[in-house]
Amino acid sequence: MILECPECRTRYLVPDSAIGLEGRTVRCANCRHSWFQSPPEPEAEAERPLPPIAPPAATPVEDVEPREAFAEPPPPPPPVMAPPPAPPILTQEDSGFDAFAHRPPFRARRNPVRRWTIGAVLAGLLMLVATAAILWTGMPGIGGWFGVGSTESALELRSNPIERRELENGSELFAISGQIINPSSTAQRVPDLRAELKDAQGRVVFSWAIAPQQRTLGPGASMDFNSAKLDVPPSSKRLDLSFAGEGSGAN
């Protein structure tokens, strides 16, 4: 089948199967023009009979010599074969395909194992930082949970007499006070104090934590502490004072 571009009149020779039974859109390789090519008609593609060739004019015998009357005509020159034109570029505009359309960049696959590993490392670092901060601030009982901070402190506790009195609203005020002393020659970190009230059998019936006024105490220095609670259990008979993470201290 021969296709001819309606713009530049360039002609192309393509097989009928390239166009199909329903036709398709084609593009000229010379001027890039696109048009819809209809399928070939069966009767149009049938071979047409060649026109009859007129016999050559008879040469009078008397005008030529007898030898020349029977001479064969010279062979025709060989035809010059022109280079075949470039085939047309077939497009598929109906299907939405465009060979020059932008394609998204390649996306590398994510490795979930690597992400989980990084997350676990970050979580471990956060736990270490949190543990160090808790131990440094001296929160009561935290050091004992991790098995650290339970060593005996060089600081000493001296408690004043307990004050218990009834208020006007009928509540009972339980107040304690005392001193924290550093008898050593180096500065000491001061943890929280733990106050425990015990009954006659030595069982703890009430407890609370007391935060010191400052966290560091110089060598030979001391500082006061005090705390008060309302409506402590009436069964409490004894007060134990100690640093957080240690056993019983001052009574």
matplotlib code that plots the C-alpha trace (Angstrom):
import matplotlib.pyplot as plt

x = [0.0, 1.3, 0.8, 1.2, 1.7, -1.0, 1.5, 4.8, 3.6, 6.2, 5.2, 5.8, 5.4, 4.0, 2.4, -1.4, -1.1, 0.5, -2.7, -5.1, -8.8, -9.9, -7.2, -4.8, -3.0, 0.4, 3.1, 5.3, 9.0, 9.9, 7.6, 6.3, 2.7, 0.1, -3.1, -5.6, -5.1, -8.1, -7.8, -7.2, -10.2, -9.9, -11.0, -8.6, -5.6, -6.3, -3.7, -4.7, -4.1, -1.3, -2.2, -1.6, 1.7, 1.5, 3.5, 6.4, 5.8, 6.8, 9.7, 9.4, 11.5, 12.7, 14.1, 16.5, 18.9, 17.8, 20.3, 19.0, 15.4, 16.0, 18.3, 17.2, 16.4, 19.0, 18.2, 16.6, 18.9, 18.6, 16.2, 17.8, 16.6, 15.9, 16.6, 13.4, 11.9, 12.0, 9.0, 6.4, 6.4, 3.3, 1.8, -0.8, -2.5, -5.8, -4.2, -2.7, 0.9, 3.6, 7.2, 8.3, 6.3, 8.2, 8.8, 9.0, 12.5, 13.5, 12.5, 14.8, 13.2, 13.1, 14.7, 12.3, 15.0, 17.3, 14.6, 13.8, 17.5, 17.9, 14.7, 16.0, 19.3, 17.6, 15.3, 18.2, 20.0, 16.9, 16.6, 20.2, 19.8, 16.6, 18.2, 21.2, 18.9, 16.8, 19.8, 21.3, 18.2, 17.8, 14.2, 13.2, 13.4, 14.5, 18.1, 17.1, 15.0, 18.1, 20.5, 22.5, 22.6, 21.9, 25.4, 25.5, 25.8, 28.5, 25.8, 24.2, 20.6, 19.6, 15.9, 14.1, 11.3, 8.0, 5.2, 1.7, -1.2, -4.9, -6.0, -9.1, -10.9, -10.4, -7.5, -4.2, -1.0, 2.1, 5.3, 8.9, 12.2, 16.0, 19.4, 21.4, 25.2, 28.2, 31.0, 33.3, 36.1, 34.5, 31.2, 28.4, 25.2, 22.1, 19.3, 15.7, 14.7, 12.2, 10.0, 8.2, 5.6, 5.4, 3.0, 3.8, 4.6, 7.1, 4.9, 4.9, 1.5, 2.5, 5.4, 6.4, 9.5, 11.1, 13.1, 16.1, 16.6, 19.7, 21.3, 25.0, 26.4, 29.9, 32.4, 31.5, 28.3, 24.8, 21.2, 17.8, 14.8, 11.2, 7.9, 4.3, 1.4, -2.3, -4.3, -1.6, -2.8, -3.5, -1.8, 1.6, 4.0, 7.5, 9.1, 12.1, 14.1, 16.6, 18.0, 16.3, 17.8, 19.1, 17.8, 16.4, 18.2, 17.4, 14.4]
y = [0.0, 3.5, 6.3, 10.0, 12.8, 15.5, 18.2, 17.5, 14.9, 12.4, 8.9, 5.7, 2.0, 0.1, -3.4, -3.5, -5.2, -2.1, -0.1, -2.9, -3.3, -0.2, 2.2, 4.1, 7.3, 7.7, 10.3, 11.5, 11.0, 14.0, 16.8, 15.2, 15.7, 13.2, 12.0, 9.2, 6.6, 4.6, 0.9, 0.0, -1.0, -4.5, -3.5, -0.5, -2.7, -5.3, -5.3, -3.2, -4.6, -3.0, -0.8, -2.5, -1.7, -0.2, -2.1, -0.2, 1.5, -0.6, 0.6, 0.4, -2.3, -0.2, 2.5, 0.2, -2.4, -6.0, -6.7, -3.8, -4.9, -7.9, -6.3, -6.4, -3.1, -2.1, -3.1, -0.3, 1.2, -0.2, 1.8, 3.9, 2.7, 5.5, 4.9, 3.8, 6.6, 6.2, 4.4, 6.5, 6.6, 4.9, 6.5, 5.3, 8.5, 6.7, 4.6, 7.7, 6.5, 9.2, 8.2, 11.7, 12.0, 12.6, 9.6, 9.8, 9.2, 5.8, 5.3, 3.0, 0.4, 1.1, -1.4, -2.0, -3.9, -1.0, 1.4, -0.9, -1.2, 2.6, 2.9, 0.4, 2.2, 5.5, 4.1, 2.5, 5.9, 7.7, 5.1, 5.6, 9.4, 9.1, 6.7, 9.0, 12.0, 10.1, 8.9, 12.4, 14.1, 11.4, 10.4, 8.1, 4.4, 4.7, 3.9, 0.7, -0.5, -0.4, -1.8, 1.4, 4.3, 2.0, 2.6, 4.3, 8.1, 10.0, 12.5, 12.4, 13.1, 14.7, 15.0, 17.4, 16.3, 15.5, 18.0, 16.8, 19.2, 19.5, 22.3, 24.4, 22.5, 19.2, 17.9, 16.7, 18.3, 16.0, 18.1, 17.0, 18.9, 18.4, 18.9, 17.3, 17.3, 16.6, 15.5, 14.5, 16.7, 16.6, 17.9, 15.4, 15.1, 15.3, 12.8, 13.0, 12.0, 9.3, 9.5, 6.3, 6.0, 2.6, 1.0, -0.9, -4.1, -2.2, -2.2, 0.8, 2.6, 5.8, 7.2, 10.2, 11.8, 15.1, 17.1, 18.9, 22.6, 22.1, 19.1, 19.6, 20.1, 21.3, 19.7, 20.3, 22.1, 21.5, 22.5, 22.3, 20.3, 20.3, 18.7, 18.4, 16.2, 16.2, 13.3, 10.7, 7.2, 7.3, 3.9, 5.4, 5.1, 5.6, 7.8, 6.5, 9.0, 7.9, 8.9, 7.5, 4.1, 3.5, 1.7, 3.2, 6.3, 8.7, 8.1]
z = [0.0, -0.9, 1.6, 0.6, 3.2, 2.6, 3.7, 1.9, -0.6, 0.5, -0.5, 1.5, 0.6, 3.6, 4.0, 4.3, 7.7, 9.2, 8.6, 9.6, 8.7, 10.7, 9.8, 12.1, 12.7, 11.0, 11.1, 8.2, 8.9, 6.7, 8.1, 11.3, 10.1, 11.5, 9.7, 9.9, 7.1, 6.1, 5.3, 1.6, -0.5, -2.0, -5.4, -5.4, -4.5, -7.3, -10.0, -12.9, -16.4, -18.2, -21.2, -24.6, -26.1, -29.5, -32.1, -33.6, -36.8, -39.8, -41.7, -45.4, -46.8, -49.6, -47.3, -45.5, -46.6, -46.3, -43.5, -41.4, -41.9, -39.7, -37.1, -33.5, -31.7, -29.1, -25.5, -23.4, -20.7, -17.2, -15.0, -12.3, -8.9, -6.5, -2.8, -1.0, 1.2, 5.0, 6.4, 8.2, 11.9, 13.2, 16.3, 18.9, 19.9, 20.4, 23.2, 24.9, 24.3, 23.7, 23.2, 24.0, 27.2, 30.5, 32.6, 36.5, 37.9, 39.3, 42.9, 45.0, 47.1, 50.8, 53.2, 56.1, 58.0, 57.9, 59.2, 62.1, 63.0, 63.0, 65.1, 67.7, 68.0, 68.5, 71.1, 73.0, 73.0, 74.3, 77.1, 78.2, 78.2, 80.2, 82.8, 83.2, 83.8, 86.3, 88.2, 88.2, 89.5, 92.2, 91.8, 94.6, 93.9, 90.2, 90.9, 92.8, 89.8, 87.6, 90.3, 90.6, 93.0, 96.0, 97.6, 101.0, 100.8, 102.6, 103.8, 107.2, 108.4, 111.6, 112.3, 114.7, 116.9, 115.1, 115.3, 115.3, 115.9, 115.1, 112.8, 113.2, 110.4, 112.3, 110.1, 111.7, 110.6, 110.6, 110.2, 110.1, 109.8, 110.1, 108.6, 105.8, 106.7, 104.5, 106.8, 103.9, 102.3, 98.8, 97.4, 97.4, 95.3, 97.4, 96.4, 97.5, 101.0, 101.7, 104.7, 105.9, 108.7, 110.3, 112.8, 116.0, 114.0, 111.7, 108.7, 106.4, 106.5, 104.7, 102.8, 100.6, 99.0, 100.1, 97.5, 98.9, 98.5, 96.4, 94.7, 95.6, 99.1, 99.6, 102.0, 105.6, 104.7, 105.8, 104.8, 106.3, 105.1, 106.2, 105.0, 106.3, 105.5, 106.5, 107.9, 108.1, 109.3, 113.1, 113.4, 112.5, 115.5, 114.0, 111.4, 109.3, 107.1, 104.5, 101.1, 98.1, 97.3, 100.8, 103.8, 106.9, 108.2, 111.0, 113.3]

ax = plt.figure().add_subplot(projection="3d")
ax.plot(x, y, z, "-o")
ax.set_aspect("equal")
plt.show()
